[in-house]
């Protein structure tokens, strides 16, 4: 049976059938090293003309749960946990600037990463694969552990030993096998690939597995649907490896190729100034690594694994790039919580800091639609917010103490 999809290498443009490769383009992977972003990431391509003819409109695509644009045989393979279909809140306090918050902390493991994990897990299930490995600073690992627990699969997670405790706790509670690495995320990433090859495990690693991008693109379908089949003017996306922003682009590109939209939204890649390896190199011919040391651990990356695909998307569709300070990220997290009731981790608040930057520079038109991607819950990383938390001392259990306390604050 002919597969409904094939791959194309974003580096050399070689095409591969679905049964020919699993991860990178073999020709390009041989030239990769540990000091620059990998080349040979595969892009999943569908027969868009045939799919458009079959579906005819977006409503039909939605009715089949986007199956025609997923590398699966059945959506039932994704199990019973509700992944995706997260809320898109319109914030009245920012109505002049058309602010919408896409809150992916509502996923099962409280992270956007569930979109990728559930697709990788479903593919593994359809192909009788029982063990999946991943490297993570916490979110992807806790996400894979969560989904595998629901699918009765085994998960092995390589993490930097300094990853936030809340995320490591999640991984352990879901029953995954955790492997702490005395090093950074990039070292854990490379080690997980080596271990996967040795033990024969299926690898979920971001970008390394092309289906991570296919899982993340579903957010674009949802945004389009939730805006009554209109595209937003701008989408602010927190960026580390470049996979989330590539997924957002890929979803809208699929809709563009199907003829369901006639243009792309402007997508803004937002990074911390202390982890700027994608934005700092986007217009450069020679790669330079800037050591990452940001409080936003989920987007703290020295070597962005999906740099070249993200770069291609940003340049092809006139995307924009922005860096913000760690201080502004924390301030954005506080403002977001107090103004909207949504508590986001620093990586997610980075996108909101980007929105605030544009708003304060008068770069947003009145009446425009601006979507901010909130990719994870603030409960995942409480330590980063400790500098702005002033926990009061306890009072005596009598009303006079209450009155004194409240009058003096």
N, C-alpha and C positions, 0 to 999 in steps of 0.2 A: 504494500500500500504506500502510495506517495505521501510524504509528510507535508503538512500544511505550512511548514516554515523551513527556512534554510538560514545559514549564517553567511555574513560577509565580514572579512577582517577590515577594521577601520584603518589599518596601517598600509597594507599592500593590496587591498581590495579583492583578494582571493575569495571565491565563494566555496562553501562547503555544504554538503547535504547534512541533514540532522544526525545521521548515523555515522558520520565521518570523524567528528571531533566532539570533545566534551567541554574543554576549557578554552585555552588560547589557540591562536593560529599557530600550527607547528613550525612553519617557516620563520615566523617573527619571534617566537618564544626563545629560539636558540640564541638570539642576539641580546636578550635581556640581561641586565645586571641589577645588583641590589642598590645602586646609587642614583638611578634615574627611574622615572615612571615606566612601567612595562609597556611594550608595544605588542600589538597582536590581539587586543581585546576584540571579542566577537560581537557583532550586532545581529540580533535576530530579525529576520525579514520575512514577511508574509506575502501571499499572492493578493495584493491589494485590489486589483481590478476584479478578480473573481469574487473576493470577499465583499466588495462594494455592491456588486451585482446581486449577490445572495442576500445581503442584509438590507439594502436599499436606504435605510435611514438609521440614525443613532438609537432610536427607540428599540429597534430590533436587536441591536448590539447589546443594549442594556438588558433586554428581556432574557437573553441567553447568558447573562452574567459575564459578558466579554469573552466567552470561550473561543470565538473565532480568532481572537488576537492574543491567545495564550497558548504556550507550548504543552497543552494538556489534552488528554482524551475526554475528561469529564471534570466539571467543577466539583463534583462530589468527592473527588480525590483530595480536596483541600480540607476535609474534615468538618467538625461541628463548631469549632471556635469561630466567633464572628470577627473576621479580619477585614479591615476596610469599612466602607460605608460610615466613615467618621463624620462628625458634624462640621458644617461650615457656618460659623457664626458671623452675622453682620453686627458690627459694633456701633451702636447709635451715637456714643460719645465722640466717634470719629466720622460721623456721617458726611461731613463736608469733603472728606478725603476718601470715602468709599472703602473703609477698612473691613476686610473679611478675614477671619482666623480659621484656618483648617487645622482642627485639633486632633492630631494623630496620637496623642497620649491616651486616647480612648480605645486603642487596640489592646488585645489580651495581655501583652507584656508591658503595656504603657509606652510603646515606642513605634515609630514609623517602620522600623526594621521588620516588623511582623509581615509586612506586605511581601518582602523578599523571601523571608523564611518559609512562609506558607506555600509559596510556589515551588521552591526547591524541595520542600518536604513532600508535596503532592507528586512532583515528578519522580522522586525517589520511590514513593509508594507505588506508582504505576509501573515502575521498573524493578520492583522487588529488591530495593536497596534498603538495608536495615540500619546502617550507621552513617551519620553525617558529621563532618568536622568543620570547625570554623575558628578564625582568629578574631578577637574583638577587644575593644576597650571597655566593653560591658553591655551595651545595648544589643548589638547583633548576637552576642553570646547568650544573653538572657532570653532574647527573642527565639533563637533556634531551640534552646532548651525547653522553652514553653511549648512551642509547636510540636516538637518531637515527643514531649510527654503526652500530648493529646492524641498523637498518631501512633503511639506505641513503638517509637523508633529510638535508637540510641544516639546521643549527642556527645561529642567530645569538643571541649572549648578551650582554646589556648588564649590566655589573657596576660597582659602586663601585670606584674605583681602589685603595682601601685594603682590599679583600676579602683574606682569607687566601691566601697564596701557594700552599699545597697545593691549594686548590680551583680557583684560576686555572690551575694546572698541569694539573689533570685536564681542564678544559675544552679547553685547547690540545691535549693529547695525544689527546683523542677526535676532533680534527679540526674542531671547531666554530669559527665566526668570532666572536672575542671583541671587544667594544667597551667599553673602559674609560671610565668616566664620572667627570669631576672633580666629584664630589658624592656624596650619600648614596643609599641604596637607593630611596627614594621618587622621587628625581629620575631614576634609571635606569629605574624602573618607568614613569613618565609618558613618558619619551623612547622607550622600546621600543614603547609603544602608538602613538605618533605615527609612528615608523619603520615599524611593521607596516602601518599604514593607507597610508602613502606607497608602500611596495613591494609591498603585497598579500600579506604573509606571514600565516600562521596564528599566533595568539598563545596561548601556554601560560600566561600570567601567572596567578598564584595568585588565586583568586576571580573575577578578570575572566573567565576561562574556567570555566564551571560544571562541566566535566568533571574539573577538578583535585580537586574535592570528591568526585566519584563514584569516582575512582581511590583516594583515601585512605580511603574508607569500608570497603574490603575488609579492612582490619586488624580491624575489629569482627567481621566474619564469622569470621575466623581465631581470634580470642580466644574467641569463643563455641564454636567447634568444639574448640579445644584444651583448654577447660575442660569437655569432655564435655557440651556443649550446656547449660551453665549460664552465667549472667552473673556477673561479679565484683561485689564490693561497691563497690569504688572503682577508678577509673582516673585516674592522675596523668599529665597531658599538658602538655608545654612549649608555651607560647603566644607567638606573635609577631603574625602577620597574622590569626590566628584560623581558618585553613583546616584545619589538622590536627585541632583539636578539633571543628570542624564536621563533618569527615569521620567522626570517631569517633562523634559523635552521629547522623549521617545513617545510618550502617550499622546501629546498634541501632534507630533509628527505623524503618528498612525492615523489620527483623525483627519489631518490635512491630506494624507495620501488616499484616504477613503472618500474625500470630497465633502466631509461633514463640517469642516471649517475652511475658510478661505485665506486665513493668515494666522501667524503665530503670535501669542502674547509676548510682551517683553519680559524676559526672565532675568532676575538679578541674582548673581552669585555673591553671597555675603560671607566673608571670612573674618576671623579675628586677626588683628595686626600681629599677634604673637603666634599665628599659625597660618601663614599667607602663601603657602607654596603653590597653590593653584593660581590665585589671582596675580601673584608677582611674576609668574612665568608665562602667562597667557599670551603676551605679545613679544616674548623673547625667543630667539632662535637657539640659544645655549642655556641648558638647564642649570639652575642654581638652587641649592637646597638651603632654606632658612630654618634653623632649629626651632621646633615647635615647643612652646611652653605656655599654653593658654589654659585658663580655668575651664574652658569649654572642652572637656576631655573627649567628647564624642566626635569632635571635628579637629582634634589635635593630631596632625599627620605630617610626617616629614616627606614621605613619598606618596603623593596621591595616586592610587592604583588605577583610577579611571580618568587620569588627566587628559589623555589624547581624545577620548570620546567627548568629554565635557568641553574641551577646547574647540573641537569641531562644531559642536552644537552652538556654543556661544558665538563663534565667529560667523557661522552660516546664517543664523537667525537673529543677528544683531543684538545679542544679549549684553548685559551690563555687569560690571564687577565693582565690588566695594569692600573695603576693610574697615572694621570698627574696633575700638579699643576694648580691652577686657573690662575696664571701668564702665564703659557705656553698655556693655552686655549685662553687667550686674544691675545697673540702673534700669535698663529695659525690662529685666526680669521682675524687679520690684514694681515698676509702673504697670506692667502687664497684669500682675497679680492683683494689685489694688484697683485697677481700672476696669478689669474684665472678669475677675474671679477665676482666671486660668493660671495655674502655677506651672511654669515651664522650666525645664532644666536649662543651664547656660547655653548649650548648643542650640536649642530651639529659640531661646531669647535672642540669639545672634541675628536671626532673621527679622525679629521685631525691632532690634536696634537699627538694622538697615532701613526698615520702613520709617522709623523716626528720623533718621538722617535725611532721607529724601523729603519728608514732610517739612522738616525744619529749614531745608534749603529751597522750599517752594517749588519742588520738582514734580509735585503731584497736582493734577488738574482737578478742580471742583467737579464732582459728579463722576469721577473715574472709579473703576473697580480695582482694588488692590488687595491681593491675597497674600497673607503671611503664613508660611508653613511652620507649624509648631510640631516638632518631631519627637518630643519626649517629655515625660512628667518631671516636675521639679523634685519629686520625692526620690528620684534616682541618684541625686547628687547634692545632698544637704550641706556637705562640708564646704563647697565652693561659695555658698551663700552665708556662711557663718560671720563674715565681717560686717554684714548689714543686719544681723539679727541681734537684738538687745533683749535678752530674756530677763524680765523683772524678777526681783527676789520675792519670796513668799511673804504674805502678811499674816497677822494673827487672825484667828477665826472669830472676829466680832465686828459688828457694824461700824463702830467708831474707826477701826483700822481701815475699813473699806472707804469710809468718807475721807479720811486723811490721805489715803493712797490716791483716790481719784481726783481730789482737789489739788494734789501736788504733781500731777503728771500733765 
